[in-house]
Amino acid sequence: MTTRVPATPRRQVLISSTWEAPPLAIDKTSSPSPESVTGHLVILSVAKFRNSEPSPCNICVLWCWGQSGAVLDPGHGARQRQCCQYVIPDGCGDGVKHCNPASSKGTMMFYLSIYMVALGYGGHQPTLATLGVDQFDESITKYKQKEARGAFFAYFYAALNIGSLFSNTILVYYEDIGHWTTGFWVSMGSAVVGLVSFLCGSFHYRYVKASGNPLPRVAQVFVAAGRKCKLHVDDEKRLYEVEGSHSAIKGSRKILHSDEFKCLDKAAVVTDADLSGPHNHWRLCTVTQVEEAKCVIRMLPIWLCTIIYSVIFTQMASLFVEQGAVMNSHIGTFRLPAASMSVFDIFSVLMCTLIYRKVLVPIAGRLSGNPKGLTELQRMGVGLIIGLLAMVAAGVTEVWRLKRSVPGTHTSTMSIFWQIPQYVLVGASEVFMYVGQLEFFNGQAPDGIKSFGSSLCMASISLGNYVSSLLVHMVMSITATGDDVGWIPENLNDGHMDRFYFLIAILTVIDFVIYVYCAKKYKCISVEENA
């Protein structure tokens, strides 16, 4: 993975320090994770708004729509407080006391709260990951720091899951028995604790000034290349680049020229018109600026291949919860909330993180000669395969659940604990896929667009939810014809949700083949390490 060189005056490091990540970890452990929030929304959607199974899936899409916007909303705790005040009264939705129909004002506040909480999270996680990586001063034992950066992403994702452990156990239990207001107040309190812990460490963080909005720079490359489309690149060594060890992009190292997308090299060709007047970035770009645009283009195929995995991840917060809700969840007289089953996903993430860091990395490092064990692309491929197995396990569980369904009811005598394998497999796949994504996109993104690289992972989750919703609509429109109720009806005992799981598994196989092809063709970024 390409990393950033020691801080220089052009990098404009405001505070230079060692790793100051503990406050960041506290911030993550104090905030509910997205999968826990979406699980609660599914239950709330069914209990209060009387939605059928496909509709809660779309609620998750609304939540992740907001995640796709990298806009920081520091008041997301207040939005949860608004939701609890307007949407659901205390005590109903517990399976005994039914909720009254939601008012128009309550429905409006419910959706508004979803958007605002998601917008805040969409700006929170990518920027926090980038800030955490910036805490590593690479002038101190360079190779040791490189290894620590990889460990940071693994433990960063583990901290995110620790934060949802309380939410998916005790908090879900109280919401399941109808104490919704308490649940939202506690969620707001956790957000306050996370914000305070973050601010307490803000004086010790190592800050790197932003390099400006990358979108105009990328647009300038395409505009300049379009204006010079009739020119030919005779000598690549004569392409325009600023003198010295620093690039024209503030805070970014120079990127070495690559042979891909040669049509964009025309943006760096110097013409007589470029020499006769003042420098116009919309007519002449540096090699580093051109290569920055190339890096974005190179990452897009890999990123698109991760969307299908996000479809798999989405099922854990939607259909997995609905599947568990119609299974036997009693342990004696205690009824386990279906959303609490995601605790097995959390434990799987934590255990697999430790196993990967302490066992697999040393073993794979000795065999491959790579100190990081597997490369980021290899880890993402492994995550796809494990995610595929999770869908197969979910489909098999649903087949057996249907065989043990109670006629004339919405329930089944099959124990909810048969869902454990699918949750565990999803958790194991997250360690390889999402941690690998964070490390890959952050490492392959040029210095000036590190936050963009981190936000690609969040955008993948968002689009995965869109694709999941699209699949649900397509499947229901095709299968729910005539007297057929479709694969995912309101009463799951009348449907075939197992076929939907197997459909996702087939799509994952196709996606994996495309991913392997793209991964083999991918060329890593090359920068001047002595800048």
matplotlib code that plots the C-alpha trace (Angstrom):
import matplotlib.pyplot as plt

x = [0.0, 1.4, 1.8, 2.6, 6.1, 7.3, 5.7, 7.3, 6.6, 4.4, 2.4, 1.5, 1.2, -0.2, 0.6, 3.1, 2.7, 2.7, -0.4, -3.3, -5.9, -7.4, -9.8, -10.9, -11.5, -13.6, -15.6, -16.4, -17.2, -19.6, -21.6, -24.2, -23.1, -25.1, -26.2, -27.6, -29.5, -30.9, -31.9, -33.9, -35.5, -36.7, -38.4, -39.8, -41.1, -43.0, -44.3, -45.4, -46.0, -47.4, -45.1, -44.6, -41.2, -40.1, -40.9, -38.4, -35.7, -36.5, -36.3, -32.7, -32.2, -33.4, -31.0, -28.0, -29.1, -28.0, -24.8, -23.7, -23.5, -20.2, -21.7, -20.9, -24.0, -22.8, -26.4, -27.3, -28.2, -30.8, -32.4, -32.8, -34.5, -36.9, -37.7, -38.6, -40.8, -42.9, -43.0, -43.8, -45.4, -43.8, -45.0, -46.6, -45.1, -44.1, -46.2, -49.0, -50.0, -50.5, -49.5, -52.0, -51.5, -48.8, -49.8, -48.6, -46.4, -45.0, -44.3, -42.6, -40.4, -39.5, -38.1, -36.5, -34.7, -33.5, -32.0, -30.4, -28.8, -27.5, -26.1, -24.2, -22.8, -22.0, -19.6, -18.4, -17.0, -14.9, -13.3, -12.6, -10.8, -8.7, -7.9, -6.9, -4.4, -3.0, -1.9, 1.0, 4.1, 6.0, 9.3, 9.5, 10.6, 8.9, 8.2, 7.0, 4.5, 3.3, 2.5, 0.7, -1.4, -2.8, -3.4, -5.3, -7.9, -8.5, -8.9, -10.9, -13.5, -13.4, -14.1, -17.0, -18.5, -17.8, -19.9, -22.9, -22.6, -24.6, -27.0, -27.7, -28.2, -29.6, -30.9, -32.7, -34.3, -35.9, -37.1, -38.5, -40.7, -42.0, -39.6, -38.8, -38.3, -35.7, -33.9, -33.7, -32.6, -29.8, -28.7, -28.6, -26.5, -24.0, -23.6, -22.9, -20.3, -18.6, -18.5, -17.1, -14.4, -13.5, -13.1, -11.1, -8.3, -8.6, -5.7, -3.3, -4.2, -1.8, -3.6, -2.9, -4.4, -6.8, -5.5, -8.7, -11.7, -10.4, -13.4, -12.3, -8.8, -10.2, -12.5, -9.6, -7.8, -10.7, -11.4, -7.7, -7.4, -10.6, -9.2, -6.0, -7.7, -6.0, -2.5, -0.1, 2.1, 5.5, 7.7, 6.3, 9.3, 8.4, 5.0, 4.5, 5.5, 6.6, 10.2, 11.5, 10.4, 6.9, 3.9, 1.6, -1.2, -0.7, 0.2, 0.6, 3.6, 4.4, 2.9, 5.0, 3.7, 1.8, 1.0, -2.7, -5.4, -2.8, -5.5, -5.5, -1.8, -2.7, -3.8, -0.1, 1.2, 2.7, 1.6, 2.6, -0.7, 0.2, 3.6, 2.2, -0.2, -0.7, -1.0, -4.6, -5.3, -8.2, -5.7, -2.5, -2.3, 0.7, 1.6, 0.6, -2.8, -3.3, -2.2, -4.6, -7.5, -6.1, -6.1, -9.7, -10.6, -8.5, -10.3, -13.8, -14.0, -12.8, -15.2, -18.1, -17.3, -17.8, -21.4, -22.7, -21.0, -22.8, -26.0, -25.0, -24.2, -27.6, -29.5, -28.1, -30.0, -33.1, -34.2, -32.1, -34.1, -37.4, -36.4, -35.5, -38.7, -40.8, -38.6, -38.7, -36.7, -37.7, -35.1, -37.4, -39.7, -37.3, -37.9, -34.7, -35.2, -34.5, -32.3, -30.1, -28.8, -26.4, -24.4, -23.0, -21.8, -20.1, -18.3, -17.3, -15.8, -13.9, -12.6, -11.7, -9.9, -7.7, -7.2, -6.2, -3.8, -2.2, -2.3, -3.0, -0.8, 2.4, 1.7, 0.8, 3.7, 6.2, 4.7, 4.2, 7.1, 4.6, 4.8, 1.1, 0.1, -2.4, -2.7, -5.7, -7.2, -6.7, -8.4, -11.4, -11.6, -11.7, -14.4, -16.5, -16.2, -17.1, -20.1, -21.2, -21.1, -23.2, -25.9, -25.9, -26.1, -29.1, -30.8, -30.4, -31.7, -34.7, -35.4, -35.5, -37.5, -40.2, -40.4, -41.0, -43.5, -46.7, -49.7, -52.0, -49.5, -46.5, -44.2, -42.0, -40.9, -37.3, -34.9, -33.6, -30.1, -29.9, -29.2, -25.8, -23.8, -25.0, -24.3, -20.8, -20.0, -21.0, -18.9, -15.9, -16.4, -16.5, -13.0, -11.6, -13.8, -14.5, -11.2, -9.5, -11.6, -10.6, -6.9, -7.0, -8.9, -7.0, -3.7, -4.3, -5.9, -3.4, -2.4, -4.8, -7.9, -7.4, -10.9, -12.4, -10.7, -12.2, -15.6, -15.7, -16.3, -19.4, -20.6, -20.4, -22.6, -25.1, -25.3, -25.5, -28.7, -30.1, -29.3, -30.8, -34.0, -34.1, -33.7, -36.6, -38.8, -37.8, -38.2, -41.7, -42.9, -41.9, -42.9, -46.0, -48.3, -51.8, -52.4, -48.7, -47.7, -44.1, -40.8, -41.0, -44.6, -46.0, -46.3, -42.9, -44.3, -46.1, -43.1, -39.7, -37.1, -34.6, -34.6, -33.8, -30.8, -29.6, -30.2, -27.8, -25.3, -25.4, -24.9, -21.9, -20.3, -20.6, -19.3, -16.4, -15.3, -15.4, -13.6, -10.7, -10.3, -10.3, -7.9, -5.4, -5.5, -5.2, -1.9, -1.0, -0.1, 3.6, 4.8, 8.1, 9.1, 11.9, 9.5]
y = [0.0, 3.4, 5.7, 9.3, 10.6, 12.6, 16.0, 18.9, 22.6, 22.2, 19.5, 22.2, 19.9, 22.0, 19.6, 16.9, 14.0, 10.3, 8.2, 9.9, 7.4, 6.4, 9.4, 8.4, 4.9, 6.1, 8.2, 5.1, 2.9, 5.6, 5.9, 3.4, 1.7, 1.8, -1.8, -1.4, 1.7, 0.0, -3.0, -0.7, 1.0, -2.3, -3.2, 0.4, 0.3, -2.9, -2.0, 1.5, 2.0, -1.5, -2.1, -5.4, -7.1, -5.3, -1.9, -2.1, -2.9, 0.4, 2.1, 0.9, 2.4, 5.8, 5.5, 4.8, 7.4, 9.9, 8.1, 8.8, 12.5, 13.4, 16.2, 16.4, 16.9, 17.5, 17.5, 14.0, 13.2, 15.9, 14.4, 11.1, 13.0, 14.6, 11.1, 9.7, 12.7, 12.6, 9.1, 6.4, 6.6, 4.6, 1.1, 0.1, -2.1, -4.8, -7.5, -7.0, -3.4, -2.2, 1.2, 3.7, 4.7, 7.3, 10.9, 12.8, 14.9, 11.8, 10.1, 13.3, 13.6, 9.9, 10.2, 13.5, 12.0, 9.1, 11.5, 13.8, 11.0, 9.3, 12.6, 13.0, 9.5, 9.9, 12.7, 11.2, 7.8, 8.6, 11.8, 10.1, 7.2, 9.7, 11.7, 8.5, 7.6, 11.2, 10.5, 8.4, 10.4, 8.4, 10.1, 7.8, 4.3, 4.3, 0.6, 0.1, 2.9, 1.3, -1.9, 0.2, 1.9, -1.5, -2.4, 0.9, 0.2, -3.3, -2.0, 1.1, -1.2, -3.4, -0.2, 0.6, -2.8, -2.5, 0.6, -1.3, -4.1, -2.3, -1.0, -4.5, -6.2, -4.2, -1.3, -3.5, -5.4, -2.3, -1.2, -4.6, -4.4, -0.9, 1.5, 3.3, 6.8, 5.4, 3.8, 7.1, 9.1, 6.6, 6.8, 10.6, 10.3, 8.0, 10.5, 13.2, 11.0, 10.3, 14.0, 15.0, 12.3, 13.5, 17.1, 16.2, 14.8, 17.5, 19.5, 16.5, 15.4, 15.7, 17.8, 18.0, 20.9, 19.9, 20.2, 21.7, 20.2, 17.5, 17.7, 20.8, 19.4, 16.2, 18.2, 20.4, 17.3, 16.2, 19.7, 20.3, 16.9, 17.6, 20.9, 19.1, 16.0, 16.4, 16.6, 13.7, 12.9, 12.5, 12.3, 11.5, 13.0, 16.4, 16.5, 19.5, 19.2, 21.9, 22.0, 20.9, 18.1, 19.3, 19.1, 21.9, 20.3, 21.7, 19.0, 16.2, 14.4, 14.1, 11.1, 9.2, 9.0, 5.8, 4.3, 3.9, 6.3, 8.0, 10.2, 12.2, 12.8, 15.4, 17.7, 18.0, 18.7, 22.2, 24.2, 27.7, 29.1, 27.8, 29.7, 32.9, 33.8, 33.2, 29.7, 28.4, 25.1, 24.5, 24.3, 22.9, 20.4, 18.9, 15.2, 14.8, 16.3, 14.0, 11.0, 12.0, 11.8, 8.4, 7.1, 7.9, 6.2, 3.1, 2.7, 2.9, -0.7, -2.1, 0.0, -1.0, -4.7, -4.1, -3.0, -6.5, -7.4, -4.4, -6.0, -9.1, -6.8, -5.1, -8.3, -8.6, -5.4, -6.1, -9.6, -11.4, -9.5, -10.3, -13.9, -14.1, -12.4, -15.3, -18.0, -19.4, -16.8, -18.0, -19.0, -20.3, -17.4, -14.8, -13.7, -12.7, -9.7, -10.7, -7.6, -8.8, -11.7, -9.3, -9.6, -12.7, -10.6, -8.3, -11.0, -12.6, -9.3, -8.9, -12.5, -12.6, -9.3, -10.7, -14.0, -12.2, -9.8, -12.2, -15.5, -15.1, -12.1, -13.7, -17.0, -15.4, -13.0, -15.8, -17.7, -14.7, -12.4, -9.6, -8.2, -7.4, -11.0, -10.7, -7.7, -5.5, -6.8, -10.4, -9.7, -8.1, -11.2, -13.4, -11.3, -11.8, -15.6, -15.6, -13.3, -15.8, -18.6, -16.4, -16.1, -19.9, -20.5, -18.0, -19.7, -23.2, -21.9, -20.4, -23.7, -25.6, -22.8, -23.1, -26.9, -26.2, -23.3, -23.3, -23.4, -20.4, -18.3, -16.1, -18.2, -21.3, -23.7, -23.5, -21.9, -18.5, -19.7, -21.5, -18.0, -17.9, -19.3, -16.7, -13.9, -15.3, -15.6, -12.0, -10.8, -12.7, -11.3, -7.8, -8.1, -9.0, -6.8, -3.6, -3.4, -4.2, -1.5, 1.2, 0.3, -0.1, 3.1, 5.2, 3.8, 4.1, 7.6, 10.4, 12.5, 15.3, 13.1, 10.7, 11.5, 10.7, 7.3, 6.6, 7.8, 5.3, 2.5, 4.3, 5.0, 1.3, 0.5, 3.2, 1.9, -1.6, -0.7, 0.8, -2.3, -4.5, -2.4, -2.6, -6.4, -6.7, -4.6, -6.6, -10.0, -9.0, -7.6, -10.7, -13.4, -11.8, -12.4, -13.9, -16.0, -16.1, -13.9, -13.6, -14.6, -12.0, -11.5, -10.1, -13.6, -15.1, -18.6, -18.2, -17.0, -18.3, -15.9, -18.7, -18.2, -14.5, -15.4, -17.9, -15.2, -12.9, -15.8, -16.3, -12.6, -12.7, -15.5, -13.4, -10.3, -12.3, -13.3, -9.7, -8.6, -11.0, -9.7, -6.1, -6.9, -8.5, -5.5, -3.0, -1.0, 0.6, 4.3, 5.3, 8.4, 10.1, 8.8, 11.4, 14.3]
z = [0.0, -0.9, 2.1, 2.6, 3.2, 6.2, 6.7, 4.9, 4.9, 1.8, 3.6, 6.2, 9.2, 12.0, 14.8, 14.6, 17.1, 17.5, 17.2, 19.0, 18.0, 21.4, 21.5, 18.0, 19.1, 22.1, 19.7, 17.6, 20.6, 21.9, 18.7, 17.4, 14.2, 11.0, 11.0, 14.6, 13.5, 10.4, 12.5, 14.8, 11.9, 10.5, 13.8, 14.2, 10.6, 11.2, 14.7, 14.1, 10.4, 9.8, 6.8, 5.1, 4.7, 1.5, 2.9, 5.8, 3.2, 1.6, 5.0, 5.2, 1.7, 3.0, 5.8, 3.5, 1.0, 3.6, 4.2, 0.7, 1.4, 3.0, 5.0, 8.7, 10.9, 14.5, 15.7, 14.8, 18.4, 18.4, 15.3, 17.2, 20.0, 17.5, 16.1, 19.6, 20.4, 17.3, 16.0, 18.6, 22.1, 24.9, 25.5, 22.2, 19.5, 22.0, 20.3, 22.8, 22.7, 19.2, 18.1, 16.8, 13.1, 12.7, 12.0, 9.0, 11.2, 12.9, 9.6, 8.3, 11.4, 11.1, 7.6, 8.3, 11.3, 9.2, 6.6, 9.2, 11.2, 8.0, 6.7, 9.9, 9.7, 6.1, 6.9, 10.2, 9.4, 6.2, 7.7, 11.0, 9.3, 7.3, 10.4, 12.2, 9.4, 9.5, 13.1, 11.9, 11.5, 8.8, 9.6, 12.6, 11.6, 8.2, 7.7, 11.3, 10.7, 7.5, 9.4, 12.1, 9.5, 8.4, 12.0, 12.5, 9.9, 11.4, 14.9, 13.7, 12.2, 15.4, 17.5, 15.3, 16.0, 19.8, 19.7, 18.4, 20.9, 23.6, 21.0, 19.6, 23.0, 25.9, 23.8, 21.3, 24.2, 25.7, 22.3, 21.6, 24.7, 23.6, 25.4, 22.2, 23.8, 26.2, 23.3, 21.4, 24.4, 25.1, 21.5, 21.8, 25.0, 23.3, 20.5, 23.1, 24.8, 21.5, 20.6, 24.0, 23.8, 20.3, 21.4, 24.4, 22.2, 19.5, 21.0, 20.5, 17.0, 14.1, 11.5, 7.8, 5.9, 3.1, -0.5, -1.8, -3.6, -6.0, -8.3, -10.1, -10.5, -12.1, -14.3, -15.5, -16.7, -18.9, -20.2, -21.0, -22.7, -24.7, -25.9, -27.1, -28.4, -31.9, -30.4, -30.2, -27.2, -28.9, -25.8, -22.4, -20.7, -22.1, -20.4, -18.1, -14.4, -11.9, -10.9, -7.5, -5.2, -4.5, -6.8, -7.8, -5.6, -2.1, 0.4, -2.2, -3.5, -7.2, -8.9, -11.4, -15.0, -16.0, -19.4, -18.8, -20.2, -22.5, -23.9, -20.7, -21.1, -23.7, -20.8, -19.8, -23.4, -23.6, -26.6, -27.8, -26.5, -23.1, -23.2, -24.5, -21.6, -17.9, -16.7, -17.2, -15.3, -17.7, -20.6, -19.1, -16.2, -14.5, -14.7, -11.1, -11.7, -14.7, -12.7, -9.9, -12.4, -13.6, -10.1, -9.6, -12.9, -12.0, -8.6, -10.0, -11.4, -8.1, -6.2, -8.5, -7.8, -4.0, -4.4, -4.7, -1.4, 0.2, -1.0, 1.1, 4.0, 3.7, 4.3, 7.8, 8.8, 6.8, 5.7, 8.4, 11.0, 9.3, 9.0, 12.7, 13.7, 12.5, 14.1, 17.6, 19.7, 23.2, 25.7, 28.5, 29.2, 27.7, 24.1, 22.3, 19.9, 16.3, 15.9, 18.7, 16.6, 15.0, 18.2, 16.6, 13.7, 16.1, 18.0, 14.7, 13.6, 16.8, 16.9, 13.2, 13.5, 16.3, 14.4, 11.2, 12.9, 15.3, 13.3, 9.6, 8.9, 10.4, 8.6, 5.3, 5.6, 5.8, 2.9, 0.6, 1.7, 2.2, 5.8, 5.6, 4.8, 2.0, -0.3, 0.0, -3.3, -2.1, 1.2, -0.6, -2.8, 0.2, 1.7, -1.4, -1.1, 2.6, 1.8, -0.8, 1.7, 4.1, 1.5, 0.9, 4.7, 4.9, 2.0, 3.5, 6.9, 5.2, 3.4, 6.7, 8.4, 5.8, 6.4, 10.1, 9.6, 11.5, 9.1, 9.2, 11.2, 10.6, 12.8, 12.7, 15.3, 14.1, 16.6, 15.8, 16.7, 13.4, 12.0, 13.8, 10.9, 8.4, 10.9, 11.8, 8.1, 7.3, 10.2, 9.0, 5.5, 6.8, 8.3, 4.9, 2.7, 4.5, 6.3, 3.0, 1.3, 3.8, 3.5, -0.3, -1.2, 1.3, 0.2, -3.5, -3.4, -4.0, -1.1, -2.1, -2.0, 0.9, 2.3, -1.1, -0.9, 2.5, 1.5, -1.4, 1.2, 2.6, -0.9, -1.7, 1.3, 0.1, -3.4, -2.2, -0.4, -3.5, -5.5, -2.8, -2.9, -6.7, -6.5, -4.0, -6.3, -9.4, -7.7, -6.3, -9.6, -11.4, -8.9, -7.4, -10.3, -10.3, -7.2, -6.4, -3.4, -4.5, -2.9, -0.1, 0.9, 4.1, 5.5, 4.9, 5.4, 2.1, 0.2, -0.9, 0.6, 0.3, -3.5, -3.0, -1.0, -3.6, -6.3, -4.4, -4.2, -8.0, -8.5, -6.2, -8.2, -11.3, -9.5, -8.2, -11.7, -12.8, -9.7, -10.3, -13.8, -12.6, -9.8, -12.1, -14.4, -11.7, -11.4, -8.1, -7.8, -7.9, -6.1, -5.5, -2.1, -1.7, -2.1]

ax = plt.figure().add_subplot(projection="3d")
ax.plot(x, y, z, "-o")
ax.set_aspect("equal")
plt.show()
